[in-house]
Amino acid sequence: TGQQAGVWAGQEPAGQEPHMLYCPALEKTHLPKEKGNVKLLLCLSPPAGPFTLCVCVCVCVNAPLGKLEVLRQKKTASHAVTELESTKDCSQAGKPLLCPSHPTEELQLFCEQCEQPVCRDCALGRHRQHPCDLASNVIHRHGDALRELLQSSQRHLDTLEDVLSQVDEMGGAVRSRAEAVAAEICLFARGYVKAIEEHRDRLLKQLEDLKVQKENLLHLQKAQLQQLLLDMRTGVEFTEHLLMSGSDVEILVSKGVVSSRLTQLNSVAYSTHPSVDDRIHFSPHERAGQCSGYEVFGAILNKVVDPARCTLHGEDLHSARQSQLSGFTLLCRDTAGERLGRGGEAVRVTITHRDKSHCAVKPTVCDNGDGTYCISYSPEEPGLYAVCVCVKGQHVQGSPFTVTVKPKFREHQGVFHCCTFCSSGGHKAARCACGGTMPGGYQGCGHGHKGHPGCHHWSCCGQVKESSECLSGPPSDTSQRSLLRTVAL
């Protein structure tokens, strides 16, 4: 809690999260929640290594001070400390911050490579090969980086407050809807005597459990959002105070810890919508089994469609024909994988040509009212199309996927014959696309001769299946005349 003593974890205790306050008395980490409960002392004698912010002593109204004093004597008795709140007065009074390695030298330079303030002796010593500049010259750049993080954090404050408001409104909607369903259940149950009254009580119990379940989920989301908002506000207020009241060196000293904390808070993922909805329905015609020997009706429907479990079916799911009507079926399922027996879901389908962004197909979605939806479309151009099927704004199983649209069906321009010799009446100039020829100057195929496929085939493309698509391209003038001559003969 904010009233427990702690230390700022520039050098955090083992096993504790960084950038938190650690209470040695209670062995817990926390951030101060109320100003004035925790008093931090800035350490001027940090351990060897990169310069870190080490708070050696914290005074807390609820922590045993004696235990803290013992801890300080054991671990930080030799450290020079000053109150963090008093550093502002020291800076304004012109009292400089001295180098822990060279106590007579003032921290006036900033090492860009090590990201820490240094004195002149340090710059000439172990930072000799590092780029260093005056702190007053680099404060603007590092201060701007903190301000950008601060602005990003401030935008999250409004979003979090809006989401919390939506959560509160949804909680009221769930309760209102539950009350409405309870009234509907009571109205339905008045027509029965003892058996129906027992059935009514059972339905109300189920409704109460469902309402409590939804409210618990909303309360959990609300608590998480409130904690994130509190952490975000604490970090923002601390950064604002540091940028407004801290000296250049203080900002540079705290930059690493503050930047890391704000970056961590900004990276926390949270939903911008309530975790549940108010979808609670009562079906008076649903069979509910036996109650006191009587068959009763009426059940609470709380099945919610799960887009990840919805499936797509159909022979034309991945292929279609240009200018021909094609389609497939969407089957909606709930979170348990069971088929929904009702329609009314928000289904959205987009079909776009992969190579031609301007070429899009407008599909038709037909709700069958039983949990299935028929999607039909007619593509105008051949090629690859990307198809996206979404339910409640989320992709269903298998979406997005690719559909190959073939060109229009090409009719055969030749004849389906046993050979060219027979179909042309023995004409030598008649040809066949199978490539067969006959001795004696015959340019077409014949039974038992070279190139003949051994069965009936199309003279225009050589296909052996009569009900097939012609595979030949646009014929040339010469071949066209030859084929037409073959057809005529």
CORTA-V820784 format. One record per backbone hydrogen bond with DSSP energy under -0.5 kcal/mol. NH is the residue of the N-H (numbers start at 1). CO is the residue of the C=O. Records with the same first field share a line. If there is no record, write none. Layout:
NH=CO + CO
This chain:
4=1
7=22
9=20
10=8
11=8
12=9
16=13
19=9
21=30
22=7
23=28
24=22
27=23
28=23
30=21
37=34
39=59
40=38
41=57
42=82
43=54
44=80
45=80
54=52
55=8 + 53
56=41 + 54
59=39
60=58
61=37
62=3
63=60
65=63
68=64
69=65
70=66
71=67
72=68
73=69
74=70
75=71
76=72
79=76
82=42
84=40
87=83 + 84
88=85
90=86
91=87
92=88
93=89
94=91
95=90
96=94
98=96
99=102 + 105
105=102
107=97
108=106 + 118
109=118
110=133
111=116
112=110 + 131
113=131
115=111
116=111
118=109
123=119
124=120
125=121
127=122
128=125
130=127
133=110
135=108
137=134
138=134
139=135
142=138
143=139
144=140
145=141
146=142
147=143
148=144
149=145
150=146
151=147
152=148
153=149
154=150
155=151
156=152
157=153
158=154
159=155
160=156
161=157
162=158
163=159
164=160
165=161
166=162
167=163
168=164
169=165
170=166
171=167
172=168
173=169
174=170
175=171
176=172
177=173
178=174
179=175
180=176
181=177
182=178
183=179
184=180
185=181
186=182
187=183
188=184
189=185
190=186 + 187
191=188
192=189
197=193
198=194
199=195
200=196
201=197
202=198
203=199
204=200
205=201
206=202
207=203
208=204
209=205
210=206
211=207
212=208
213=209
214=210
215=211
216=212
217=213
218=214
219=215
220=216
221=217
222=218
223=219
224=220
225=221
226=222
227=223
228=224
229=225
230=226
231=227
232=228
233=229
234=230
235=231
236=232
237=233
238=234
239=235
240=236
241=237
242=238
243=239
244=240
245=241
246=241 + 242
251=247
252=248
253=249
254=250
255=251
256=252
258=254
259=255
260=256
261=257
262=258
263=259
264=260
265=261
266=262
267=263
268=265
280=278
281=301
283=299
284=282
286=283
288=296
291=294
294=291
296=289 + 294
298=286
299=283
301=281
302=300
306=333
307=305
309=306
310=306 + 307
311=331
313=329
316=327
317=314
320=404
322=406
323=379
324=321
326=377
328=375
329=313
330=373
331=311 + 329
332=330 + 371
334=338
335=304
337=334
340=332
343=369
347=345
348=390
350=388
351=361
352=386
353=359
354=384
357=355
359=356
360=358
361=351
363=361
364=376
366=364 + 374
367=365
368=366 + 372
373=330
374=366
375=328 + 373
376=364 + 374
377=326
383=405
385=403
386=352
387=385 + 401
388=350
390=348 + 388
391=394
392=346
394=391
396=389
397=307 + 310
399=396
400=387
401=387
403=385
404=318
405=383 + 403
406=320 + 404
411=409
417=415 + 457
420=445
421=445
423=419
424=420
425=422
426=421
430=427
432=443
433=459
435=432
437=450
438=442
442=438
443=428 + 441
449=446
452=449
457=417
458=463
459=415
462=458
466=464
468=466
470=410
480=476
481=477
482=478
483=479
484=480
485=481
486=482
487=483
488=484
489=485
